Amino acid sequence: SITKERTEVILQGTSSPDPNDPSAVWEEYDFKCKPGDLKRRPCFISPYHYRLDWLMWFAAFQTYEQNEWIIHLAGKLLAQEEETLSLMGTNPFAGREPP
């Protein structure tokens, strides 16, 4: 069955020196095929799925303690690891200092 509501894990970063500052601008990492922007055409790669995007979908139904790999993913994004960034649809910090 398919759920009627869509819960998502969204990964964001900020260049602000103080992430708690209300004026801090948070920028979202996009995934190649994970549902996100409703104006974007759906990704079609049947019969397969991008593994990370697929895992992100299921991670939204659980806690981060049940999906510790998300913490490792966030660390790799903060370190701007090229291999990890290649799994993402976009890197909002490309050509800039890491978040």
Backbone hydrogen bonds, N-H to C=O, Kabsch-Sander energy under -0.5 kcal/mol:
donor,donor_aa,acceptor,acceptor_aa,energy
7,T,5,E,-0.6
10,I,8,E,-0.6
12,Q,10,I,-0.5
13,G,27,E,-2.3
15,S,25,V,-0.6
21,D,18,D,-1.8
24,A,21,D,-2.3
26,W,24,A,-0.6
27,E,13,G,-3.3
29,Y,11,L,-2.7
30,D,28,E,-0.5
30,D,90,T,-0.6
32,K,87,L,-0.6
40,R,37,D,-1.4
48,Y,45,I,-1.8
54,W,50,Y,-2.3
55,L,51,R,-2.5
56,M,52,L,-2.3
57,W,53,D,-1.5
58,F,54,W,-1.5
59,A,55,L,-2.3
60,A,56,M,-1.1
61,F,58,F,-1.5
62,Q,59,A,-1.6
66,Q,63,T,-0.8
67,N,64,Y,-0.7
70,I,67,N,-2.1
71,I,68,E,-0.9
72,H,68,E,-1.3
73,L,69,W,-2.5
74,A,70,I,-2.6
75,G,71,I,-2.1
76,K,72,H,-2.1
77,L,73,L,-2.1
78,L,74,A,-2.4
79,A,75,G,-1.8
80,Q,77,L,-1.1
81,E,76,K,-2.3
85,L,81,E,-2.7
86,S,82,E,-1.8
87,L,84,T,-1.6
88,M,85,L,-1.2
89,G,30,D,-2.2
90,T,30,D,-1.5
94,A,91,N,-1.7
96,R,93,F,-2.2
